[in-house]
Amino acid sequence: MSNIQQDRHFIVIEGDKNTGACFLRRGFYNKSACSEHLSNTNVYKRLSYQEALIKHRALRNQIHYFCRRHKESMCKAEYVFLARSQDEKLFPTNKFARFRMTLKVHKKPHKFRPIVCCAGTFLNCLSKWVDYHLQKLKQFIPSYLKDSGDLLHHLKQFHRLPPTAFLFTADAQSMYTNINTDHALEVIGKWLDDLESSGQLEDKGISIPITALKEALTLVMKNNIFEFGDMYFQQLTGTAMGTSAACMWATIYFAIHEALLLNKYANCLLLYKRFIDDMQGIWIGSSQQYEQFQIDTDNYGDLRWDFGPLTRSIDFLDLTISIGPSYNIITTTYQKPINLYQYIPPHSAHSPKIMKGVVYSLLRQYRRQNSQESDYIHFVLLLFKRLVQRGWDKEVIKGYILQADTRLSHPTQQPKKPTLPNKKMLILHWIYHPNDIPHTILRRLYNTHCARLFEEHLDIQQFIIAFHSAPTLRSALTKAKLIQEPGKEASMYFDGELD
C-alpha cells in the first residue's frame, strides 16, 4: 500500500460513475490533463506561483473587507464563520485548490472528467456561506428535483396519462464550464433583486442579504485558482468547479430560463423536472412543438442540451420510467451495466450493523422504486447473489434480507425522542475495529464511572458512541495532490517537452 501511494510511475484514480479504481501511467495522466482540459485558454489561464500567490493575497483582503462591510447584514454565527476563514493558520494563503480527474471508462475512447478539490481553502468558506443562502431559494424553482425519491412523489400523481403522452430526457453539454460567468452573474443578480423587490422573499419568511450575496457570488465565481503538480491556473469562465455553491449556482442559472420555457410550453408539458444537468419530462404536444422546444431551450447563453427522442420508456437517475399499456406510469430500478457492485466485504473493518443498514436501505429503495412486486423480488435476489459473491455467508445475508423485508412489510411507528441541545449530549468518537472494545463495554464503563457525575455537574443527559470506519482503499490510494516523478513534472507535458 505504501509503495502504491508513493509510486512515481503509476497513479491510482477513481473510475467515473463508481466504476472502481483505475491504474494509469502518470505520464499518460499528466498529458491527458493538459491536452483535454488545461490547455484550453478560453477556460483556464496559466499562472506562475508568484502570480497565483499575489491573487490569493488580494482575494483574502477582498473577503476581509467584504466581511467588515456586510457585518450588520449577517447573524453572529455567519460572521464568526467567515472571520474564522481569514485565520492564516487554519486556512493558509498558499494553500490552493487542487485539480484532478476521474476516468470515464464507459466512454470509447476513454475520456477524463475534471474535478477541482477546494476543501480546506479560505475561498470555499465563502462559497459555503453563499450555498447556505442559495439553498433557501429552492422553493422558487418549479423544476427543482432533490433525488429520484422526489421524482417518484411527483409521478404518483398521474394515475392515467393521455394517449398522446411521451417521455423525454436531455443532458447538458459540460454544464459547469459552458455557463458564461458574466451572463450568469447578470441574470442571477436580476432574479435576486426581483425576488426581493416583489416581496416574495418576505412572504415566504426568507431572510437573505441580497447585496452581500451578489458580491460574494462574484468573488467565488471569478477567483477559482488551483494547482496541478507544479503548475497554477485560474478558471476564466464557467462555474467555479469544486466550490460548495457550484451546484445551486448552476441549478438557479438555468431555472431562470426555464421559467420562460414552462410558461410558453405549459400546454405541452404534463411534467418537467431537472436534476442539475439532467432533465426529464412528460410531453403531450406535437413532434413539431418538441423540436421548437429544443431550439428555445438552447437559446440561452453558451449552454446547450442533448435531447433524446420522444419515447415510451426512459432511464433517468436510478429509475426506468415507462408508460404502460393502460397509459399508467410504471417504474423500476435502473442499474448501470458498468456498475461493479463493490459492497463492503465481510472481512472489512466495519461494524456488523453497517451491512444490516445497507441491506435495509437498499430494500427500502427497491420497494419504493418498483411498481410491480415481481420487479422488487428480482432486484432483491440480485442483491443477495452479489453480496454472496463478495464473500458474505448465505445464511447471514438471508437473515438480513428477511429481517429488512419484514420491517418494510409491517412498518411500526416508533415514538420520536425529543432532540436534545448539543450541550446536553456527550459524543464519544471511536474508530471501529472488530478486535477492539465492544460498544456494550464502553457504555457500561460510562454508566458505572461517569454517568452520575456528568449528569449532576455538566447536565449531560445522553451518551452517544459514534463509530468511525477505518480509511478505505479509495481514501488511501487516491490523492488530490499530484505526486510527480523527478524530471517528469506536470509542466513538462504542458510545455510539450515530454510526450
C-alpha positions in Angstrom: 0.0 0.0 0.0 2.8 2.4 0.9 4.6 1.6 -2.3 1.5 2.2 -4.4 0.8 5.6 -2.7 4.3 6.9 -3.4 4.9 5.3 -6.8 6.4 7.7 -9.3 5.4 5.8 -12.4 1.8 4.9 -11.8 -1.2 6.8 -10.4 -4.5 5.4 -9.0 -7.6 7.4 -9.8 -11.3 6.8 -9.5 -13.4 5.5 -12.4 -16.3 7.8 -13.2 -19.7 6.7 -12.0 -18.4 4.3 -9.3 -16.6 2.0 -11.7 -13.7 1.3 -9.3 -10.0 2.1 -9.2 -8.0 2.7 -12.4 -4.2 2.3 -12.6 -2.6 4.7 -15.1 0.9 5.7 -16.1 1.5 9.1 -14.6 2.8 10.4 -17.9 -0.5 9.5 -19.7 -2.5 11.1 -16.9 -0.5 14.3 -16.9 -0.5 14.6 -20.7 -4.3 14.0 -20.8 -5.0 16.6 -18.2 -3.0 19.2 -20.2 -4.3 18.2 -23.7 -8.0 17.6 -22.8 -8.5 20.4 -20.3 -5.8 22.7 -19.0 -4.6 23.8 -22.5 -8.0 25.3 -23.2 -7.1 29.0 -22.9 -10.7 30.1 -23.2 -11.4 28.4 -19.8 -8.1 28.3 -18.0 -5.3 30.9 -17.6 -1.9 29.6 -16.5 -0.2 31.5 -13.7 3.2 31.4 -12.2 3.4 30.6 -8.5 4.0 34.2 -7.6 1.1 35.4 -9.7 -1.2 32.8 -8.0 0.0 33.8 -4.6 -0.5 37.5 -5.3 -4.0 36.9 -6.5 -4.7 34.8 -3.4 -3.5 37.5 -1.1 -5.6 40.1 -2.9 -8.6 37.8 -2.7 -8.1 37.3 1.0 -8.1 41.1 1.5 -11.3 41.4 -0.6 -13.0 38.8 1.6 -11.8 40.5 4.7 -13.3 43.9 3.6 -16.4 42.1 2.4 -17.0 40.7 5.9 -16.5 44.1 7.5 -18.8 45.9 5.1 -21.6 43.4 5.4 -21.2 42.5 9.1 -24.6 44.1 10.0 -26.5 42.1 7.5 -25.2 38.8 8.9 -26.1 36.9 12.0 -23.3 36.4 14.6 -22.7 32.8 13.6 -22.3 33.7 9.9 -19.8 36.5 10.7 -17.8 34.3 13.0 -17.6 31.5 10.4 -16.4 33.9 7.7 -14.0 35.7 10.1 -12.5 32.3 11.0 -11.7 31.6 7.4 -9.3 34.6 7.5 -7.1 32.8 10.0 -3.8 32.2 8.3 -3.0 29.2 10.5 -6.3 27.5 9.7 -6.5 28.5 6.0 -3.1 29.4 4.7 -2.9 31.8 1.7 -0.5 29.4 -0.1 -2.9 26.5 0.1 -4.5 26.2 -3.3 -7.4 24.1 -4.6 -6.2 21.0 -6.5 -7.1 19.9 -10.0 -7.6 16.1 -10.5 -9.5 13.9 -12.8 -11.6 10.7 -12.9 -11.6 8.4 -15.8 -14.8 7.8 -17.9 -14.1 4.1 -18.5 -17.5 3.6 -20.1 -16.6 6.0 -23.0 -14.8 4.8 -26.1 -12.2 6.2 -26.4 -11.7 6.9 -22.7 -12.1 10.5 -21.6 -11.4 12.3 -18.3 -13.8 14.3 -16.1 -12.1 17.3 -14.5 -12.5 17.9 -10.7 -11.2 20.6 -8.5 -10.8 19.9 -4.8 -11.4 23.1 -2.9 -11.8 21.6 0.6 -9.8 23.5 3.2 -9.3 26.7 1.2 -10.5 30.1 2.5 -12.4 30.8 -0.7 -14.6 27.7 -0.2 -15.6 29.0 3.3 -17.2 32.0 1.5 -18.7 29.6 -1.1 -20.3 27.6 1.8 -21.9 30.8 3.0 -23.2 31.5 -0.5 -24.6 28.0 -0.8 -26.3 28.3 2.6 -28.3 31.2 1.3 -28.9 29.9 -2.2 -30.4 26.7 -0.7 -33.2 28.8 0.7 -34.3 29.6 -2.9 -35.1 26.1 -4.0 -38.8 26.7 -3.4 -38.8 29.3 -6.2 -37.6 26.7 -8.7 -40.6 24.7 -10.0 -38.3 22.2 -11.8 -36.1 21.5 -8.8 -35.5 17.8 -8.1 -33.9 16.6 -4.9 -33.4 13.0 -5.9 -35.2 10.1 -7.6 -37.4 9.7 -4.5 -38.7 13.2 -5.1 -39.4 12.4 -8.7 -41.4 9.3 -7.7 -43.5 11.5 -5.5 -44.4 13.7 -8.5 -45.0 10.7 -10.8 -47.5 9.2 -8.3 -50.0 11.9 -9.0 -50.5 10.6 -12.6 -52.8 7.6 -12.5 -53.6 7.6 -16.2 -51.8 9.6 -19.0 -53.4 10.8 -22.2 -52.8 8.6 -25.3 -50.6 11.4 -26.8 -48.2 11.3 -23.8 -44.5 10.6 -24.4 -41.4 10.7 -22.2 -38.2 12.6 -22.9 -34.8 13.3 -21.3 -32.0 15.8 -22.0 -28.4 16.2 -20.8 -26.5 19.5 -20.7 -23.2 19.6 -22.6 -20.5 20.3 -19.9 -22.9 22.4 -17.9 -20.4 23.9 -15.4 -17.8 25.1 -18.0 -20.4 26.2 -20.5 -22.1 28.7 -18.1 -20.9 32.1 -19.1 -19.8 33.7 -15.8 -20.7 37.3 -16.7 -24.1 36.3 -18.1 -24.9 34.2 -15.1 -23.9 36.9 -12.6 -26.2 39.3 -14.5 -29.3 37.1 -14.7 -29.0 35.7 -11.2 -28.4 39.2 -9.8 -31.5 40.5 -11.5 -33.5 37.5 -10.4 -32.5 38.0 -6.8 -33.4 41.7 -7.0 -36.8 40.8 -8.4 -37.5 38.3 -5.6 -36.7 41.0 -3.0 -38.5 43.9 -4.6 -41.6 41.9 -5.3 -41.8 40.9 -1.7 -41.7 37.1 -2.5 -38.8 36.5 0.0 -40.7 38.3 2.7 -43.9 36.4 2.0 -42.0 33.1 2.5 -40.3 34.4 5.6 -36.8 34.1 3.9 -34.1 36.4 5.1 -31.2 36.9 2.6 -28.7 39.7 2.4 -29.1 40.2 -1.3 -26.4 42.8 -1.8 -23.8 40.8 0.1 -24.8 37.6 -1.7 -24.4 39.1 -5.1 -20.9 40.4 -4.2 -19.9 37.0 -2.7 -21.1 35.2 -5.9 -18.7 37.4 -7.9 -15.8 36.7 -5.6 -16.3 33.0 -5.7 -17.0 32.5 -9.4 -14.2 34.8 -10.7 -11.4 33.7 -8.4 -11.1 30.0 -8.7 -7.4 29.4 -8.6 -5.9 25.9 -8.4 -2.8 23.9 -8.8 -1.9 20.8 -10.8 1.5 19.5 -9.9 4.0 22.4 -10.3 1.5 24.5 -12.4 -1.1 27.0 -11.3 -4.3 28.1 -13.1 -7.2 30.5 -12.8 -10.6 29.4 -14.2 -11.7 32.2 -16.5 -15.3 31.3 -17.2 -18.0 28.8 -16.2 -18.9 27.6 -12.7 -16.1 27.7 -10.2 -15.5 23.9 -10.1 -15.3 22.2 -6.7 -16.8 25.1 -4.7 -19.7 24.4 -2.4 -22.0 26.8 -4.2 -21.4 25.3 -7.7 -24.4 23.0 -7.7 -27.0 25.6 -6.7 -25.4 28.3 -8.9 -25.8 26.1 -12.0 -29.4 25.0 -10.9 -30.6 28.6 -10.4 -28.9 29.9 -13.6 -30.9 27.6 -16.0 -34.0 27.8 -13.8 -34.4 31.5 -14.8 -34.6 30.5 -18.4 -36.8 27.5 -17.6 -39.5 29.9 -16.2 -40.0 31.3 -19.7 -40.0 27.8 -21.2 -42.5 26.4 -18.8 -44.8 29.4 -19.4 -44.6 29.1 -23.2 -45.0 25.3 -23.3 -47.4 24.9 -20.4 -49.9 23.1 -22.7 -47.3 20.6 -23.9 -45.6 19.6 -20.6 -47.5 17.4 -18.3 -44.4 17.1 -16.1 -41.0 18.8 -16.2 -38.2 18.2 -13.7 -34.5 18.7 -13.7 -31.6 17.4 -11.6 -28.8 19.8 -12.2 -27.8 19.0 -15.8 -30.3 16.2 -16.4 -33.9 17.0 -17.4 -36.9 14.7 -17.7 -40.5 15.4 -18.7 -43.8 14.1 -20.0 -44.7 15.6 -23.4 -48.2 15.8 -24.7 -47.6 18.3 -27.6 -46.8 17.6 -31.2 -43.4 16.5 -32.5 -43.0 19.9 -34.3 -43.6 21.7 -30.9 -41.0 19.3 -29.4 -38.4 20.4 -32.0 -39.1 24.0 -31.3 -38.9 23.4 -27.5 -35.3 22.1 -28.1 -34.4 25.2 -30.1 -35.8 27.5 -27.4 -34.0 25.6 -24.7 -30.6 26.1 -26.3 -31.3 29.8 -26.8 -29.7 30.8 -23.5 -26.1 31.9 -23.2 -23.5 29.3 -24.2 -25.3 26.3 -22.6 -26.5 23.6 -25.0 -28.5 20.4 -24.4 -28.6 17.0 -26.0 -32.2 15.8 -26.2 -33.4 12.2 -26.6 -36.3 11.2 -28.8 -39.9 11.1 -27.6 -40.4 7.6 -26.3 -42.5 5.4 -24.0 -39.6 4.4 -21.8 -36.6 6.3 -20.4 -33.7 5.8 -17.9 -33.4 8.7 -15.6 -31.2 8.8 -12.5 -31.6 5.4 -10.9 -35.1 4.8 -12.4 -36.5 3.3 -15.5 -39.8 5.1 -16.2 -42.3 3.6 -18.7 -45.8 4.2 -20.0 -47.8 1.0 -19.6 -50.5 -0.4 -21.9 -53.2 1.3 -19.8 -51.3 4.6 -20.1 -50.2 4.3 -16.5 -46.7 5.0 -15.3 -44.5 2.0 -14.4 -41.2 2.5 -12.6 -38.4 0.0 -12.0 -34.9 0.3 -10.5 -32.3 1.2 -13.1 -28.8 -0.1 -12.6 -26.0 0.8 -15.0 -24.4 -2.1 -16.9 -20.9 -0.8 -15.8 -21.8 -1.0 -12.1 -19.3 -3.2 -10.3 -21.4 -3.5 -7.1 -18.4 -3.1 -4.8 -20.3 -3.7 -1.5 -18.4 -3.9 1.8 -16.8 -7.4 2.0 -17.2 -9.4 5.3 -13.5 -9.1 6.2 -13.6 -5.3 6.1 -13.3 -3.5 9.4 -16.8 -2.2 9.6 -19.4 -2.7 12.3 -21.8 -5.6 11.6 -24.6 -3.2 11.8 -23.3 -1.3 8.8 -24.3 -4.2 6.4 -27.7 -4.5 8.1 -28.2 -0.9 7.4 -27.0 -1.2 3.8 -29.4 -4.1 3.1 -32.4 -2.3 4.7 -31.8 0.9 2.9 -31.4 -0.9 -0.5 -34.6 -2.9 0.1 -36.5 0.2 1.1 -35.2 1.9 -2.2 -36.3 -1.1 -4.3 -39.7 -1.2 -2.6 -40.3 2.5 -3.5 -38.9 2.3 -7.0 -40.6 -0.8 -8.4 -44.2 -0.6 -9.2 -44.6 -4.3 -9.6 -43.9 -6.9 -6.9 -42.1 -9.2 -9.3 -39.5 -6.4 -10.1 -38.9 -5.8 -6.4 -38.2 -9.5 -5.9 -35.9 -9.6 -8.9 -33.7 -6.9 -7.5 -33.7 -8.3 -4.0 -32.5 -11.7 -5.4 -29.8 -9.9 -7.4 -28.6 -8.1 -4.2 -28.5 -11.5 -2.4 -26.3 -13.0 -5.2 -24.0 -10.1 -5.4 -23.4 -10.0 -1.6 -22.7 -13.7 -1.6 -20.2 -13.2 -4.5 -18.5 -10.5 -2.3 -17.8 -13.2 0.3 -20.8 -12.9 2.7 -22.3 -16.1 4.2 -25.6 -17.0 2.5 -27.5 -17.6 5.8 -26.2 -14.3 7.2 -27.4 -12.3 4.2 -30.6 -14.2 4.0 -31.3 -13.2 7.6 -30.6 -9.6 7.0 -32.9 -9.5 3.9 -35.8 -11.3 5.6 -35.5 -9.0 8.6 -35.4 -5.9 6.4 -38.3 -7.1 4.3 -40.4 -7.8 7.4 -39.8 -4.3 8.7 -40.8 -2.8 5.4 -43.9 -5.0 5.0 -45.1 -4.3 8.6 -43.9 -0.9 9.5 -44.3 0.2 13.1 -44.5 3.8 14.3 -41.6 4.4 16.6 -42.2 7.3 19.0 -39.7 10.0 18.2 -37.4 11.0 21.0 -37.1 14.7 21.7 -33.9 16.2 20.2 -31.6 17.4 22.9 -29.4 20.5 22.6 -25.7 19.8 21.8 -24.7 20.9 25.3 -26.7 18.1 26.9 -25.1 15.3 24.8 -21.7 13.7 25.1 -20.4 12.0 21.9 -17.5 9.6 22.0 -15.9 9.4 18.6 -14.3 5.9 18.3 -12.6 4.3 15.3 -14.2 0.9 14.9 -12.1 -2.3 14.9 -13.5 -5.8 15.2 -10.9 -6.7 17.9 -11.4 -3.6 19.9 -13.5 -2.9 23.0 -17.2 -3.6 22.2 -19.6 -0.7 22.5 -21.5 -2.6 25.2 -18.5 -2.5 27.5 -17.8 1.2 26.7 -21.4 2.1 27.6 -21.2 0.0 30.8 -17.9 1.7 31.8 -19.6 5.1 31.2 -22.7 4.2 33.2 -20.6 2.9 36.1 -18.0 5.6 36.4 -19.2 8.8 34.6 -23.0 9.0 34.1 -24.0 10.3 37.5 -21.1 12.7 37.8 -21.6 14.2 34.3 -25.4 14.4 34.8 -25.1 16.3 38.1 -22.3 18.7 37.2 -22.4 19.1 33.4 -26.1 18.3 32.8 -25.3 15.6 30.3 -28.5 13.7 29.5 -27.4 11.5 26.6 -24.2 9.5 25.9 -23.6 8.5 22.2 -20.9 6.2 20.9 -20.1 7.3 17.3 -18.1 4.7 15.5 -16.0 5.7 12.6 -14.8 3.3 9.9 -11.1 3.0 9.1 -9.7 4.6 6.0 -10.8 2.8 2.8 -8.7 1.8 -0.2 -10.0 4.7 -2.1 -9.1 7.3 0.5 -5.7 5.7 0.9 -4.8 5.4 -2.8 -6.5 8.3 -4.5 -5.0 11.7 -3.6 -5.9 15.2 -4.7 -2.2 16.3 -4.5 -0.3 15.1 -7.6 2.9 13.2 -6.8 5.4 13.9 -9.6 8.3 11.9 -10.9 11.6 13.9 -10.8 12.3 15.2 -14.3 8.7 14.5 -15.4 6.8 17.3 -13.7 3.4 18.2 -15.0 4.6 21.4 -16.6 6.9 19.5 -18.9 3.8 17.8 -20.5 2.0 21.1 -20.8 5.0 22.8 -22.5 5.5 19.9 -24.9 8.8 18.8 -23.5 7.5 15.3 -22.8 5.2 13.2 -24.9 
